[in-house]
Amino acid sequence: MDMLIYLVPAISILALIYSAIITARISKEDAGTDRMKQIAGFIATGAMSFLKAEYKILAVFVVIVGVMLGISADPTNSSPLIVLAFVTGAFLSALAGFIGMRVATKANVRTTNAARTSLAKALNISFSGGAVMGISVAALGILGLSLLFMLFQHMFNGNAELGAPLKRVLEVLTGFSLGAESIALFARVGGGIFTKAADVGADLVGKVEAGIPEDDPRNPAVIADNVGDNVGDVAGMGADLFGSYVSTVLATMVLGASVIMSKDNPDQLGGMSAVILPLIIAIVGLVFSIVGSWFVRIKENGNPQKALNMGNWGAIVFTAAACYFVITNMLPSTFSIKGIQYTNVDVFYTVVIGLIVGALMSIITEFYCAMGKNPVLTIARQSMSGAATNIISGLSVGMISTALPILVLAGGIIASFSVAGIYGVAIAASGMMATTGIQLAIDAFGPIADNAGGIAEMSHLPKEVREKTDILDSVGNTTAAIGKGFAIASAALTSLALFAAFKEITGIEVIDISNAKVLAGLFIGGMIPFLFSALAMRAVGRAANAMVVEVRRQFKEIKGLLEGKEGVEPDYDKCIQISTSAALRLMLLPGILAISTPIIIGFGFGKDGAQVLASVMAGVAVTGVLMAIFQSNAGGAWDNAKKSFEKGVEIDGKMYYKGSDPHKAAVTGDTVGDPFKDTSGPSMNILIKLTAIVSLVIAPMLNKGGES
């Protein structure tokens, strides 16, 4: 085995040590006043309580699926290994979420305290908290993949020269990705239901009905809302990108194996180089994500958005440059894929294409979601005539926002395929995912800053403290939208790579839509994201309704609460319990839909099972990506339209602020957008990938080729 692979777990472990050092440094920062510590304690306790309750349910799920995998897999030599891979993937995904949640609930109050004196220090602490999440996700993902790959290679006694054992190793390794994506789905959906139930309940009763400010301590749902920021946007997003990360690398490894075992390459393509390459690209991206994080610094009253962009672009440029030397030294100068000649420089170009696609998706998403840009201002202007026109405008912005991203994705797919075939498309996805560390750090910074503002408000700190946290929060809203755009793009390219790997394993050459069953599968696949979204949205609606009823009850029954009498406190725990119970109960049905569909289709259509399942995968990918972009961008634009009024926005020569009628209309629009952008939309990414991963796991058991 190529000795280069031993660098992968070694550097991953060093990265985890580095993230532990950052965590220790954050913990040493001052947490502020007793009231700040008390509020932060409520948030941390609620977040960890939810995570523990969720993980108990997921542990049962892991055991059940593990047993099913053990029974269904080839009993001669792979069933214990695929179960091991599945459990390891699930555990590491959950661990990444736990680490991110733990550090986020430490960094939030310390960001608030830093904002009492310095915007620059507040940015440093909040971004450092996000960096721990980003680094941990990337390091744990490639650590788990690389160690299992080396273990399985040894157990199967497989070398590149023994093509069949290598193929078996990678088939078994799909269990790791299945475990990661399964946890990601429940973390995303469960976290999204929790956070949006609390957010919608707090906004509708607190802001609209009672007319009190956001994060006002009189509102019983505000602690649950701040808890939700952590469980949905930290643990949920972390699990999402953990799944994308390992799925992309694994799919590229599978395609790399098909390249080195091709009759076109009798020299075995330099040993294991094509298989190991995505792991090395991931390590390069992790190293330069850490380097890029060092650039995220500002002077006092500097621009946080520019600092974050500097770190992101620095990581992208350094990763691209380093990948040139990695690829040209690992791969032979020329090789063939399906009879077509390519060069190692061609493969490098696909990495650049992947990085460009990721960057363009971020830029486009920022345009549609950022404050001050025309789409958000259009929604704000439409709020002048009420909530209905605000909602109509937000829906149209979301729909229009699908056009450019799809064209970028289509262009990236065509370009990378023309340069280096389907392996090039997979490498492009690996290139885009290489900088997951810095991308997730920027994304996870947002909810930490949001929490910091809530703590400032609930602790009755001076107005200038909230002004500093609001600067970070507004930037965080944009970075969160950008992060969702990046996750969507990664899901699209990852699903394509997984689709190609599925075809390799099943032996399918062409999906024949003249076969009625195959055409029906395409329509069924296209329907699944709509049904999944409906289940997720309905879950939020039910949970939010229970929250609204509870907040109204407390305002009515707890005397002096709404008046803000000293010593009168709301029952925060009751609202946390409502969100927790609803999230854990209602997340199951969407999760079962996502996991069971490929199994039912694959085995239910007999000899056509592989072909029909391939068409279902295609349908899910196409409509899932469109739904993800539409919902995430519409929700992000609605959110920042509301925040525009909170900062003050000029419409037709007149300034409008918080509490005005247009602001109330914008709040209503935001409550519609909340489950779009934080529950249903982001879950589309995992639905797409999980459908493909489950299909890949069962692929060896399906009829080869699916002849009709």
C-alpha positions in Angstrom: 0.0 0.0 0.0 1.2 3.5 -0.9 2.9 4.9 2.2 1.4 8.3 1.6 -1.9 7.2 3.1 -0.3 7.0 6.5 -0.1 10.8 6.4 -3.9 11.0 6.4 -4.7 9.8 9.9 -1.5 11.4 11.3 -2.5 14.9 10.1 -6.1 14.3 11.1 -5.0 13.6 14.7 -2.8 16.7 14.7 -5.8 18.7 13.5 -8.0 17.4 16.4 -5.3 18.3 18.9 -5.2 21.8 17.4 -9.0 22.1 17.8 -8.7 20.9 21.4 -6.1 23.7 22.0 -8.6 26.3 20.5 -11.3 24.9 22.8 -9.1 25.3 25.8 -8.3 28.8 24.9 -12.0 29.7 24.5 -12.8 28.2 27.9 -10.2 30.4 29.6 -11.9 33.6 28.4 -14.1 35.5 30.9 -17.8 34.5 30.8 -19.0 37.8 32.2 -21.5 38.6 34.9 -23.5 36.2 37.0 -26.6 36.9 34.9 -24.8 36.2 31.7 -23.5 32.9 33.1 -27.0 32.0 34.3 -28.5 32.6 30.8 -25.7 30.8 29.1 -26.2 27.9 31.5 -29.9 27.6 30.6 -28.9 27.5 26.9 -26.1 24.9 27.4 -28.2 22.7 29.6 -31.1 22.8 27.2 -28.9 22.0 24.2 -27.1 19.1 25.8 -30.3 17.7 27.2 -31.8 17.7 23.7 -28.7 16.1 22.2 -28.6 13.4 24.8 -32.3 12.6 24.3 -31.8 12.6 20.5 -28.8 10.4 20.7 -30.6 7.8 22.9 -33.2 7.4 20.1 -30.5 7.3 17.4 -28.6 4.7 19.4 -31.6 2.4 19.1 -31.8 3.2 15.4 -28.1 2.4 14.9 -28.5 -1.0 16.7 -31.6 -2.0 14.6 -30.0 -1.0 11.2 -26.7 -2.6 12.2 -28.4 -5.9 12.9 -30.3 -5.6 9.5 -27.0 -4.9 7.7 -25.4 -7.9 9.4 -28.2 -10.2 8.3 -28.5 -8.9 4.7 -24.8 -8.5 3.9 -22.6 -11.4 2.5 -22.2 -13.6 5.5 -18.9 -15.1 4.3 -16.6 -12.2 5.0 -18.3 -8.8 4.9 -21.3 -8.6 7.3 -19.3 -7.8 10.5 -17.2 -5.3 8.6 -20.1 -3.3 7.0 -21.7 -3.2 10.5 -18.4 -1.9 12.0 -18.2 0.7 9.2 -21.8 1.8 9.8 -21.5 2.1 13.6 -18.2 4.0 13.2 -19.7 6.5 10.8 -22.7 7.0 13.0 -20.5 7.5 16.1 -18.1 9.9 14.5 -20.9 12.0 13.0 -22.6 12.2 16.4 -19.2 13.0 18.1 -18.6 15.8 15.6 -22.0 17.3 16.5 -21.4 16.9 20.2 -18.0 18.7 20.0 -19.4 21.5 18.0 -22.3 21.9 20.4 -20.1 21.9 23.4 -17.7 24.6 22.2 -20.6 26.7 20.8 -22.3 26.8 24.1 -19.0 28.0 25.7 -18.2 30.5 23.0 -21.5 32.3 22.9 -21.4 33.9 26.4 -17.7 34.7 26.0 -18.5 36.4 22.7 -21.1 38.5 24.5 -18.6 39.5 27.2 -15.9 40.3 24.6 -18.4 42.6 22.8 -18.6 44.7 26.0 -15.2 46.1 25.1 -14.2 45.0 21.6 -15.8 43.9 18.3 -12.5 42.4 17.1 -12.2 40.2 20.1 -15.9 39.2 19.9 -15.3 38.1 16.2 -12.2 36.2 17.3 -14.0 34.2 19.9 -17.1 33.4 17.9 -15.1 32.4 14.8 -12.8 30.3 16.9 -15.8 28.4 18.2 -16.9 27.8 14.7 -13.4 26.7 13.7 -13.5 23.9 16.3 -16.6 22.6 14.6 -15.2 22.9 11.1 -11.8 21.3 11.9 -13.4 18.5 14.0 -15.8 17.5 11.2 -13.1 17.4 8.6 -10.5 15.6 10.8 -12.9 13.0 12.2 -14.3 12.3 8.7 -11.0 11.5 7.0 -9.6 9.9 10.2 -12.4 7.4 10.2 -12.4 6.7 6.5 -8.6 6.3 6.3 -8.3 4.0 9.3 -11.1 1.8 8.2 -9.8 1.6 4.6 -6.4 0.5 5.9 -7.9 -2.0 8.3 -10.2 -3.5 5.6 -7.3 -3.7 3.1 -5.3 -5.6 5.6 -8.2 -7.9 6.5 -9.0 -8.7 2.9 -5.3 -9.0 2.1 -6.1 -6.7 -0.8 -3.6 -4.8 -2.9 -4.2 -2.9 -6.1 -3.2 -6.0 -8.0 -6.0 -7.9 -6.4 -8.9 -6.0 -8.0 -11.8 -8.0 -6.4 -10.6 -7.5 -2.8 -10.2 -3.8 -3.3 -13.7 -3.5 -4.7 -15.0 -5.5 -1.7 -13.2 -3.1 0.7 -14.9 -0.1 -0.9 -18.3 -1.8 -0.9 -18.0 -2.5 2.8 -16.7 1.0 3.4 -20.0 2.4 2.1 -21.4 1.5 5.6 -19.4 4.3 7.1 -21.1 6.8 4.8 -24.5 5.3 5.5 -23.9 5.7 9.3 -22.8 9.3 8.8 -25.7 10.3 6.6 -28.3 8.6 8.8 -27.2 10.6 11.8 -27.0 13.7 9.7 -30.6 13.3 8.6 -32.1 13.0 12.0 -29.8 15.7 13.4 -30.8 18.1 10.7 -34.5 17.3 10.7 -34.8 17.0 14.5 -32.7 20.1 15.1 -34.6 22.0 12.5 -38.0 21.1 14.0 -36.7 22.1 17.5 -35.3 25.5 16.6 -38.1 26.6 14.3 -40.8 25.6 16.7 -39.2 27.8 19.3 -38.3 30.6 16.8 -41.8 30.8 15.3 -43.5 30.6 18.6 -41.3 33.4 20.1 -41.8 35.7 17.1 -45.5 35.3 16.6 -46.5 35.8 20.2 -43.5 37.9 21.4 -42.9 40.3 18.5 -46.2 40.4 16.7 -48.8 40.0 19.5 -47.0 41.3 22.6 -44.8 43.8 20.8 -41.7 43.0 22.8 -38.2 42.9 21.3 -36.4 39.8 20.0 -34.7 37.8 22.8 -36.6 39.7 25.5 -36.2 37.6 28.7 -39.9 38.0 29.4 -40.6 35.7 26.4 -40.8 32.0 27.6 -39.6 30.7 24.2 -36.4 32.7 23.9 -34.1 30.2 25.7 -35.6 27.4 23.5 -34.9 29.6 20.5 -31.3 30.1 21.5 -30.9 26.4 22.2 -32.3 25.7 18.8 -29.6 27.8 17.1 -27.1 25.3 18.5 -29.0 22.0 17.9 -30.1 23.0 14.4 -27.3 25.3 13.0 -24.3 23.9 14.8 -24.9 20.1 15.4 -27.3 19.8 12.5 -25.1 21.6 9.9 -22.0 19.8 11.2 -23.6 16.4 10.7 -24.8 17.5 7.3 -21.3 18.5 6.0 -19.7 15.5 7.8 -21.9 13.3 5.7 -21.2 15.2 2.5 -17.5 15.2 3.2 -17.2 11.4 3.7 -19.7 10.5 1.0 -17.8 12.6 -1.6 -14.4 11.1 -0.7 -15.8 7.6 -0.6 -17.6 7.9 -4.0 -14.3 9.2 -5.6 -12.4 6.3 -4.1 -14.9 3.8 -5.6 -14.5 5.5 -9.0 -10.7 5.6 -8.6 -10.8 1.8 -8.0 -12.7 1.3 -11.3 -10.0 3.4 -13.0 -7.0 1.4 -11.7 -8.7 -1.9 -12.4 -9.5 -0.9 -16.0 -8.0 -2.9 -18.8 -6.9 0.5 -20.3 -4.4 0.8 -17.5 -2.3 -2.4 -17.3 0.2 -0.7 -15.0 -2.5 -0.3 -12.4 -2.2 3.5 -12.6 0.7 3.8 -10.2 -0.6 1.4 -7.5 -3.3 2.9 -5.2 -2.9 6.5 -6.3 -6.3 7.0 -7.9 -8.0 5.6 -4.8 -5.9 7.4 -2.2 -6.0 10.8 -4.1 -9.3 12.0 -2.7 -8.0 11.4 0.9 -4.9 13.4 0.2 -6.9 16.2 -1.4 -9.0 16.3 1.8 -6.0 16.5 4.0 -4.5 19.3 1.9 -7.8 21.2 2.2 -7.9 20.6 6.0 -4.4 22.0 6.5 -5.2 25.1 4.4 -8.5 25.6 6.1 -6.6 25.9 9.3 -4.2 28.3 7.7 -7.1 30.3 6.2 -8.6 30.6 9.7 -5.6 32.6 10.8 -6.6 35.3 8.3 -9.9 36.0 10.0 -8.9 38.9 12.1 -10.0 42.6 12.1 -8.9 45.8 13.7 -11.5 47.5 16.0 -14.5 48.6 14.0 -13.3 46.6 11.0 -15.5 44.6 8.6 -16.1 41.1 9.8 -17.5 40.0 6.4 -14.3 40.9 4.7 -12.2 39.1 7.3 -14.3 35.9 6.8 -14.0 36.2 3.0 -10.3 36.6 3.3 -10.0 33.4 5.3 -12.2 31.5 2.9 -10.5 32.7 -0.3 -7.1 32.2 1.2 -7.9 28.5 2.0 -9.3 28.0 -1.6 -6.3 29.5 -3.3 -3.7 27.7 -1.2 -5.6 24.4 -1.6 -5.7 24.8 -5.4 -2.0 25.5 -5.6 -1.1 22.6 -3.3 -3.3 20.2 -5.2 -1.3 20.8 -8.4 1.8 19.4 -6.8 -0.1 16.5 -5.2 -1.9 15.4 -8.3 1.0 15.7 -10.7 3.2 13.7 -8.4 0.7 11.0 -7.5 -0.9 10.2 -10.8 1.0 9.1 -14.0 1.4 11.7 -16.7 -1.2 9.9 -18.9 -3.9 7.3 -18.3 -7.1 6.1 -19.9 -10.7 5.9 -18.7 -13.1 4.0 -21.0 -10.6 4.3 -23.9 -10.2 8.0 -23.6 -6.7 9.4 -22.8 -6.3 11.9 -19.9 -3.4 13.6 -18.1 -2.7 14.3 -14.5 -2.9 18.0 -15.2 -6.5 17.4 -16.5 -7.4 15.9 -13.1 -5.9 19.0 -11.4 -8.1 21.2 -13.6 -11.2 19.4 -12.2 -10.1 20.4 -8.7 -10.0 24.0 -9.8 -13.4 23.6 -11.4 -14.9 22.2 -8.1 -13.4 25.1 -6.1 -14.8 27.6 -8.6 -18.2 26.0 -8.5 -18.2 26.2 -4.7 -17.1 29.8 -4.7 -19.7 30.9 -7.3 -22.4 29.2 -5.4 -21.4 31.2 -2.3 -21.3 34.5 -4.3 -24.8 33.8 -5.9 -26.3 32.9 -2.5 -24.9 36.0 -0.9 -26.5 38.1 -3.6 -29.9 36.7 -3.1 -29.8 36.6 0.8 -27.6 39.5 1.9 -28.9 42.7 3.5 -28.7 45.7 1.2 -28.9 43.6 -2.0 -31.8 44.1 -4.4 -33.6 40.8 -3.7 -33.9 41.5 0.0 -34.7 45.1 -0.6 -37.5 44.1 -3.0 -39.1 41.9 -0.2 -38.7 44.8 2.2 -40.5 47.1 -0.2 -43.3 44.6 -0.8 -43.9 44.5 3.0 -45.4 48.0 2.7 -48.7 46.5 1.6 -48.8 43.7 4.1 -47.7 40.1 4.9 -49.3 38.6 1.8 -47.2 40.6 -0.7 -44.1 40.0 1.5 -44.7 36.3 1.2 -45.4 36.4 -2.6 -42.2 38.4 -3.1 -40.2 36.0 -1.0 -41.5 33.0 -2.9 -40.6 34.6 -6.2 -37.1 35.5 -5.0 -36.6 31.9 -3.9 -37.7 30.5 -7.3 -35.7 33.0 -9.3 -32.6 32.1 -7.2 -32.6 28.6 -8.6 -31.6 29.6 -12.1 -28.0 30.8 -11.7 -26.9 28.0 -9.2 -28.3 25.3 -11.5 -26.5 26.8 -14.5 -23.3 26.9 -12.5 -23.7 23.3 -11.4 -24.5 22.2 -14.9 -21.5 24.1 -16.3 -19.2 22.6 -13.6 -20.5 19.0 -14.3 -20.0 19.4 -18.1 -16.6 21.1 -17.7 -15.2 18.5 -15.3 -16.6 15.6 -17.3 -15.1 16.9 -20.5 -11.7 17.4 -18.8 -11.4 14.0 -17.0 -14.5 11.9 -17.4 -16.7 10.8 -14.5 -13.7 10.5 -12.3 -13.0 14.1 -13.0 -16.6 15.0 -11.8 -15.9 13.1 -8.6 -12.5 14.8 -8.1 -14.3 18.2 -8.7 -16.6 17.3 -5.9 -13.6 16.4 -3.7 -12.0 19.6 -4.6 -15.0 21.7 -3.6 -15.4 19.7 -0.3 -11.7 20.0 0.5 -12.2 23.4 2.2 -15.1 22.1 4.3 -13.1 23.0 7.5 -13.1 26.8 6.8 -16.6 26.7 5.2 -18.2 25.1 8.2 -16.2 27.4 10.6 -17.7 30.4 8.8 -21.1 28.9 9.0 -21.0 27.8 12.6 -19.8 31.2 13.7 -23.3 32.6 12.8 -25.4 30.8 15.5 -22.7 31.6 18.1 -23.0 35.3 17.3 -26.8 35.0 17.3 -26.7 33.4 20.8 -24.3 36.2 21.9 -26.9 38.8 21.0 -29.6 36.9 22.8 -27.5 36.7 26.0 -26.8 40.4 25.8 -30.5 41.2 25.6 -31.5 38.8 28.3 -28.7 40.0 30.6 -29.8 43.7 30.2 -26.4 44.8 28.9 -25.9 48.3 27.5 -27.2 49.0 24.0 -23.8 49.2 22.5 -23.0 45.6 23.4 -26.1 44.4 21.4 -25.1 46.7 18.6 -21.7 44.8 18.3 -23.3 41.4 18.5 -25.9 42.5 15.9 -23.1 43.3 13.5 -21.8 39.8 13.9 -25.3 38.3 13.8 -26.1 40.1 10.5 -22.9 38.8 9.0 -23.7 35.4 10.4 -27.1 35.4 8.7 -25.4 35.9 5.4 -22.6 33.3 6.1 -25.3 30.8 7.1 -27.1 31.3 3.8 -23.7 31.0 2.0 -23.0 27.8 4.0 -26.3 26.4 2.9 -25.5 27.2 -0.8 -22.1 25.4 -0.4 -23.9 22.4 1.2 -26.4 22.2 -1.6 -23.6 22.4 -4.3 -21.7 19.7 -2.4 -24.8 17.5 -2.3 -25.4 17.9 -6.0 -21.9 16.9 -7.0 -21.7 14.2 -4.3 -24.9 12.6 -5.5 -23.5 12.5 -9.1 -20.3 10.8 -7.9 -22.4 8.3 -5.8 -24.6 7.8 -8.8 -21.6 6.9 -11.0 -20.3 4.6 -8.2 -23.8 2.9 -8.1 -23.6 2.3 -11.9 -20.1 0.8 -11.6 -21.2 -1.6 -8.9 -24.5 -2.7 -10.6 -23.1 -2.8 -14.1 -25.7 -0.4 -15.5 -24.6 1.4 -18.7 -27.7 3.3 -19.6 -31.0 4.2 -17.8 -33.7 3.2 -20.2 -36.6 5.5 -19.7 -38.5 3.7 -22.5 -39.1 1.0 -19.8 -42.3 2.1 -18.1 -41.1 1.0 -14.7 -37.9 3.0 -15.1 -39.9 6.1 -16.2 -42.2 5.6 -13.3 -39.2 5.5 -11.0 -38.1 8.9 -12.3 -41.4 10.5 -11.4 -41.4 8.8 -8.0 -37.9 10.1 -7.3 -39.0 13.6 -8.3 -42.0 13.4 -5.9 -40.0 12.3 -2.8 -38.4 15.7 -2.0 -41.9 17.3 -2.1 -43.3 14.7 0.2 -40.3 15.0 2.5 -40.6 18.8 2.6 -44.2 18.5 3.4 -43.6 16.2 6.4 -40.8 18.5 7.7 -42.9 21.7 7.3 -46.0 20.0 8.9 -43.8 18.9 11.8 -42.6 22.5 12.4 -46.2 23.8 12.1 -47.5 21.4 14.7 -44.6 22.0 17.1 -44.9 25.8 16.6 -48.6 25.7 17.3 -47.9 24.0 20.6 -45.3 26.6 21.4 -47.6 29.5 20.6 -50.2 28.1 22.9 -47.7 27.7 25.7 -46.2 31.2 25.4 -49.7 32.8 25.4 -50.6 30.7 28.5 -47.6 31.9 30.4 -48.2 35.6 29.4 -51.8 35.2 30.7 -51.3 33.1 33.8 -47.9 34.3 35.2 -48.8 37.6 36.8 -46.4 40.5 36.1 -44.5 38.5 33.5 -45.4 40.7 30.5 -45.0 43.8 32.6 -41.5 42.8 33.4 -41.9 42.9 37.2 -38.7 42.2 39.1 -38.4 38.6 40.3 -41.0 37.3 37.9 -39.5 34.7 35.5 -41.1 32.7 32.7 -41.0 28.9 32.7 -38.2 28.4 30.1 -38.0 24.6 30.7 -41.5 24.0 29.6 -40.8 25.5 26.2 -37.6 23.5 25.8 -39.6 20.4 26.7 -42.2 21.2 24.0 -39.6 21.7 21.3 -37.6 18.6 22.4 -40.7 16.3 22.5 -42.0 17.5 19.2 -38.6 17.3 17.4 -37.9 13.7 18.6 -41.4 12.5 17.8 -41.8 14.2 14.4 -38.4 13.6 13.0 -39.0 9.9 12.6 -41.4 9.8 9.7 -39.2 11.9 7.3 -36.2 9.8 8.3 -38.0 6.5 7.6 -39.2 7.8 4.2 -35.6 8.7 3.2 -34.1 5.4 4.3 -36.8 3.0 3.2 -37.6 4.3 -0.3 -34.4 3.0 -2.0 -34.8 -0.4 -0.2 -38.4 -0.8 -1.3 -37.7 0.3 -4.9 -34.5 -1.7 -5.3 -35.9 -5.0 -4.1 -39.5 -4.4 -5.1 -38.9 -4.3 -8.8 -37.1 -7.6 -9.2 -34.9 -7.8 -12.3 -35.5 -4.1 -13.0 -34.6 -3.1 -9.5 -31.2 -1.6 -10.2 -32.5 0.4 -13.2 -35.6 1.7 -11.5 -33.6 2.7 -8.4 -31.1 4.5 -10.6 -34.0 6.6 -12.1 -35.3 7.2 -8.6 -31.9 8.5 -7.5 -31.9 10.8 -10.6 -35.4 12.2 -9.8 -34.5 12.8 -6.1 -31.3 14.6 -7.0 -32.8 17.0 -9.6 -35.9 18.1 -7.6 -34.1 17.9 -4.3 -31.4 20.3 -5.4 -34.0 22.7 -6.8 -36.1 22.5 -3.6 -33.0 23.0 -1.5 -31.9 26.2 -3.3 -35.5 27.6 -3.5 -36.3 27.1 0.2 -32.9 28.0 1.6 -32.6 31.2 -0.4 -36.2 32.3 0.1 -35.9 31.8 3.8 -32.6 33.6 4.0 -34.0 36.6 2.0 -37.1 36.7 4.2 -34.9 36.7 7.3 -32.7 39.6 6.2 -35.7 41.6 4.9 -37.0 41.5 8.5 -33.6 42.5 9.9 -33.5 45.4 7.4 -36.4 47.0 9.3 -34.7 46.3 12.6 -31.6 48.3 11.5 -33.8 50.8 9.6 -34.5 50.8 5.9 -35.4 53.6 3.5 -38.5 53.0 1.3 -39.7 55.7 -1.1 -37.7 58.4 0.8 -39.0 57.4 4.2 -37.3 55.4 7.0 -39.0 52.4 8.6 -37.9 50.7 11.7 -38.7 47.9 14.2 -42.3 48.0 15.3 -43.7 49.6 12.1 -46.5 47.9 10.1 -44.1 46.8 7.3 -41.8 45.3 10.0 -44.7 43.3 11.3 -45.4 42.0 7.8 -41.8 41.1 7.4 -41.9 39.2 10.7 -44.8 37.1 9.4 -42.8 36.4 6.2 -39.8 35.4 8.2 -41.9 32.9 10.2 -42.8 31.3 6.9 -39.2 31.4 5.8 -37.8 29.9 9.0 -38.7 26.3 8.4 -37.8 26.8 4.7 -34.2 27.7 5.5 -33.6 25.9 8.7 -35.6 22.7 8.5 -36.9 21.6 5.1 -34.4 23.2 2.8 -31.2 22.0 4.4 -32.6 18.5 4.9 -32.9 18.2 1.1 -29.1 17.9 1.0 -29.1 14.9 3.2 -32.2 13.3 1.5 -30.3 13.4 -1.8 -27.1 11.9 -0.4 -28.8 9.4 1.8 -30.9 8.1 -1.1 -27.7 7.6 -3.0 -25.8 6.0 -0.1 -28.5 3.5 0.8 -28.7 2.6 -2.9 -24.9 2.1 -3.0 -25.0 -0.1 0.1 -27.6 -2.4 -1.4 -26.2 -2.2 -4.9 -24.1 -5.5 -4.6 -27.4 -7.4 -3.7 -29.3 -6.1 -6.7 -29.7 -7.7 -10.1 -26.7 -6.7 -12.2 -27.6 -4.4 -15.0 -31.3 -4.5 -14.4 -32.1 -5.8 -17.9 -35.7 -5.5 -18.8 
